[in-house]
Amino acid sequence: RDSSTRASFVSMRYVLLLAGLATASAALAPTMAPPTTQKKNMLVEIRRSSQELYANWGTVKAIREEQKLGKDVGYTKYAMVKRGQADRGKLFQLAWYGTMAKWYIPIGAYMVINYAPSYLPSPFETPEIFGKRLQASAALRRQALFDVLQKKDNGKIDDQAKVIDALGAGSKRQALATLTRGSPTLKSIPLTVVHSASKALGGPFQALPRVMHMQTIRGSLRALEEGDAALLTTKLSTLPRSLLAEACNERAIEAGETDSKQLRASLAEWLALTASARKLPQEQADLARLSLLAINTACSTRKSGPTQAPALNALYTKKSF
């Protein structure tokens, strides 16, 4: 037991060291600070972020006690609980990087910053890493949308006309009404759509059984439902931009450099569009939320097209010949 405990502490030490170095490296990258400054900043970040992580767990425990008493905690506290759950999972994920860091820490830090920013617990996130995480989520959703549209074009998914009508709708409300026409349910969607939706939500490998992908989808939709309930009891004007951006990202709304006012407007629009879904049977409500996620992804893809894919955007939008 002692050896197991010692191994756990050693592993955690490397995990926190890696996270601290990743945070410090990201913070100092634009300024190209000298090595001495980087080492000092790394130690400061490890201490600060570790203390914040430990304090957050205590805060989450207190909030959970409030929830058990039936108190309305609002979105800020709800987000704290959700972030605490995610941070615990991220520490276990970082164990693999911690093993790598035992041999060569800079490689592990480089991989976390550039390829897995979502693995860092929230106290270790710099604004730059936070932005990279949101960009990675948006890119994953766009790729999933392209995949499902390509499958429809290849004839692998029926009811292509409904999708085309939705993409040509005059508003998100009209597009949502088109996709939910006929009161379809979540369990009725074909496997190819399940795979794309699961991919957009960070689900497992495509080769795994449908039930595992559906578990990812349903879990994400339950979290959105709980988050919506918390947002409805909170004044959006009281939320800081970071929370607004996080909430928008979870609802497939492009945050990027958008200001707080527009983020609040986007969240208010989401809550208005899902108001009718909250009155539907669970399976229909789930499909309505999933459809709105796809609509928001399409909207953000269109907006970002001119800057992120200027050549493709010119191919499909320029009509000079």
Secondary structure, DSSP 8 states (H G I E B T S, - for coil): -HHHHHHHHHHHHHHHHHHHHHHHHHHHTTTT--HHHHHHHHHHHHHHHHHHHHHHHHHHHHHHHHHHTT---HHHHHHHHHHHHHHHHHHHHHHHHHHHHHHHHHHHHHHHHHH-GGGS-GGG--HHHHHHHHHHHHHHHHHHHHHHHHHHHTTSSS-HHHHHHHHT-SSHHHHHHHHTTT---GGGS-HHHHHHHHHHTT---TTS-HHHHHHHHHHHHHHHHHHHHHHHTS-GGGS-HHHHHHHHHHTT---TT--HHHHHHHHHHHHHHTTTGGGS-HHHHHHHHHHHHHHHHHHHHHHHHHHH-HHHHHHHH----
